[in-house]
Amino acid sequence: MTYLEPPQDAPGDGARELPPRADRTTPENPWPLRLLSENLHAYIARCAPTWVEGQIIELNQRARVTYVTLRDVDAEISVPVTLFAGATAHLDRPLEKGMRVVAQLKPDFWTKTGRLSMLGHGIRPVGLGDLLERLERLRRALAEEGLFDASRKQPLPLLPRRVGLVTGRSSDAEKDVIRNATLRWPAVRFEVREVAVQGSGAVRAVTEALRELDVMAEVDVIVIARGGGSFEDLLAFSDEQLVRAVAAARTPVVSAIGHENDQPILDWVADLRASTPTDAGKRIVPDVVEERAGVARARASLDRAVRTFLDREAAGLAGVRSRPALAQPEDMILLREEDVDRLRTRALSAVDSRTLRDRDAVRHLRARVRALSPQETLQRGYAVVLDASGAVVTDAAAVRPGDALGVRLAAGELGVRAETVSARRPGEHPGPG
């Protein structure tokens, strides 16, 4: 910051040199008040004019000067503005309280009184077309982000434990939602947040109420409701801050703003858009009369299904009982008895035949075995010669003359002694004689 050069006191007794900068002043060497005021005026005079947007909340028109107070459209901040005749001469219509305007402001500091004021060098109303164009740009930008996609929409619960309601204080919208919901489902419970739904503080108030209800575990759905109004009255529900808060909410949100033709951006991002607060009250809870009728229809349908099933099974059982097997069960027993007798006779006959065949086979095998046994050979006149150790003698070369031998006959044994031994090679047959 560049300061004006401080004037120096006239030479003579009491003359002093003033500090060149404000941060170098001391209680012993202060600035004159005029120097501070002149420096402030010089600094503020270098500020560039700035275009701002606000709403006129106070208006005092005089012959050559118009005094207005502008308030921020979203926050509780207001600034007094002075407009000279040249700044308002170009207006097509006079300024009015509540009008939304844009103005070029330049700060001005009055050195004599130390008062900061805003001088308006240009002002013009914000027309409906301008607002619509801004909202359309915002709507397209949010749509490109995907905040309006159907995949983001959360389904409403069939029967919410508690309904959160954000609405104006003692408003008709609140009464419409609660009355219509209670008529449909008398047991419904509400968690109501009455806030400003119009004006500069509406966006912040509605957003805070929404976030407060969103963190409550017992609240299953949130309704943001407002009655009808002018386009400007409903602008708060197209504010980007509120729209993004609704998109980020974990609890399903129902938008019920204005009348059916009103459609702020909140309607696009909400999980359900109700045409009116009355419509919202009808859509957040089921109709107890319809539900009872549905239960009655379901019960009647179930009764018919059970009766049809029982009748069909009874008919099937009667058909089974009318069959000959159950009508005269003894016939089936007699038939099976004859089958058993016939099968038993066939089995006994087969066993007897097999027994006879096997008996003959055993007899033939016995005869063959006996024919091949050594005893049969002995019966035909052959004998078995045994040496002294009882071993069978098969070769005459193993016997010497004088050896004692045993001869086993078909009946009995003989003890003999070898007189002569005549040996021959294996395979050699004895000669004649």
LINWO-V615812 format. One record per backbone hydrogen bond with DSSP energy under -1.0 kcal/mol. NH is the residue of the N-H (numbers start at 1). CO is the residue of the C=O. E is the energy in kcal/mol with one decimal. If there is no record, write none. Layout:
{{NH CO E} {NH CO E}}
This chain:
{{9 16 -1.1} {15 12 -1.7} {24 21 -1.3} {25 22 -1.5} {26 29 -1.1} {36 32 -1.3} {37 33 -2.3} {38 34 -2.8} {39 35 -2.3} {40 36 -2.5} {41 37 -2.4} {42 38 -2.3} {43 39 -2.4} {44 40 -2.7} {45 41 -2.0} {47 44 -1.6} {50 105 -2.7} {52 103 -2.7} {54 101 -2.4} {55 71 -2.4} {56 99 -2.8} {57 69 -2.6} {58 69 -1.0} {60 67 -2.8} {62 65 -2.3} {66 83 -3.3} {67 60 -3.1} {68 81 -2.4} {69 58 -2.0} {70 79 -2.6} {71 55 -2.3} {72 77 -3.2} {77 75 -2.0} {79 70 -2.6} {81 68 -3.3} {82 118 -3.2} {83 66 -3.0} {85 64 -1.4} {87 84 -1.4} {91 88 -1.3} {98 56 -3.6} {99 96 -1.6} {101 54 -2.7} {102 124 -2.5} {103 52 -2.3} {104 122 -2.8} {105 50 -3.1} {106 119 -1.9} {108 117 -3.0} {110 115 -2.8} {114 110 -2.1} {117 108 -3.0} {119 106 -2.5} {120 82 -3.1} {121 104 -2.6} {124 102 -2.3} {126 100 -3.3} {131 127 -2.0} {132 128 -2.6} {133 129 -2.2} {134 130 -2.3} {135 131 -2.7} {136 132 -2.3} {137 133 -2.1} {138 134 -2.5} {139 135 -2.8} {140 136 -2.4} {141 137 -2.2} {142 138 -2.5} {143 139 -2.3} {144 140 -2.2} {145 141 -1.2} {146 143 -1.2} {147 142 -1.9} {149 146 -1.1} {152 149 -1.2} {153 150 -1.1} {163 189 -2.9} {164 221 -3.1} {165 191 -2.6} {166 223 -3.1} {167 193 -1.9} {171 168 -1.2} {175 171 -1.5} {176 172 -2.8} {177 173 -2.4} {178 174 -2.4} {179 175 -2.8} {180 176 -2.2} {181 177 -2.2} {182 178 -2.4} {183 179 -2.2} {184 180 -1.5} {185 181 -2.7} {188 185 -2.1} {191 163 -3.2} {193 165 -3.2} {195 167 -2.6} {202 199 -1.2} {205 201 -2.2} {206 202 -2.9} {207 203 -2.4} {208 204 -2.3} {209 205 -2.2} {210 206 -2.4} {211 207 -2.3} {212 208 -2.1} {213 209 -2.2} {214 210 -2.1} {215 211 -1.1} {216 213 -1.2} {219 216 -1.1} {220 162 -2.2} {222 252 -2.5} {223 164 -3.3} {224 254 -2.8} {225 166 -2.6} {226 256 -2.2} {234 230 -1.2} {235 232 -1.2} {237 234 -1.3} {238 235 -2.1} {239 236 -1.2} {243 239 -2.4} {244 240 -2.5} {245 241 -1.7} {246 242 -2.1} {247 243 -2.1} {248 244 -1.7} {254 222 -3.2} {255 272 -2.6} {256 224 -2.8} {258 226 -2.4} {266 237 -1.6} {267 264 -1.6} {269 265 -1.4} {270 266 -1.9} {271 253 -1.2} {272 253 -1.4} {274 255 -3.2} {280 276 -2.1} {281 277 -2.1} {282 278 -1.2} {283 279 -1.3} {284 280 -1.4} {288 184 -3.4} {291 287 -2.8} {292 288 -2.5} {293 289 -2.4} {294 290 -2.7} {295 291 -2.6} {296 292 -2.6} {297 293 -2.6} {298 294 -2.7} {299 295 -2.7} {300 296 -2.7} {301 297 -2.7} {302 298 -2.5} {303 299 -2.7} {304 300 -2.6} {305 301 -2.4} {306 302 -2.6} {307 303 -2.9} {308 304 -2.8} {309 305 -2.3} {310 306 -2.8} {311 307 -2.9} {312 308 -2.5} {313 309 -2.6} {314 310 -2.7} {315 311 -2.5} {316 312 -2.3} {317 313 -2.5} {318 314 -2.5} {319 315 -2.4} {320 316 -2.1} {321 317 -2.6} {322 318 -1.6} {323 320 -1.2} {326 323 -1.2} {327 323 -3.2} {328 324 -2.8} {331 328 -1.2} {333 329 -1.5} {334 330 -2.7} {335 331 -2.5} {336 332 -2.1} {337 333 -2.1} {338 334 -2.3} {339 335 -1.9} {340 336 -2.2} {341 337 -2.4} {342 338 -2.6} {343 339 -2.6} {344 340 -2.4} {345 341 -2.5} {346 342 -2.3} {347 343 -2.2} {348 344 -2.6} {349 345 -2.5} {350 346 -2.4} {351 347 -2.4} {352 348 -2.7} {353 349 -2.5} {354 350 -2.3} {355 351 -2.7} {356 352 -2.4} {357 353 -2.3} {358 354 -2.6} {359 355 -2.2} {360 356 -2.3} {361 357 -2.0} {362 358 -2.4} {363 359 -2.2} {364 360 -2.4} {365 361 -2.4} {366 362 -2.5} {367 363 -2.1} {368 364 -2.2} {369 365 -2.7} {370 366 -2.7} {371 367 -2.1} {372 368 -1.4} {377 373 -1.3} {378 374 -2.4} {379 375 -2.1} {380 376 -1.0} {381 378 -2.0} {382 377 -1.5} {384 408 -2.1} {386 406 -3.6} {387 391 -2.7} {390 387 -1.8} {393 385 -3.0} {398 395 -1.8} {399 396 -1.7} {402 418 -3.3} {403 400 -2.3} {405 416 -3.2} {406 386 -2.9} {407 414 -3.0} {408 384 -3.4} {409 412 -3.0} {414 407 -2.8} {416 405 -2.6} {418 403 -2.5} {428 425 -2.0}}
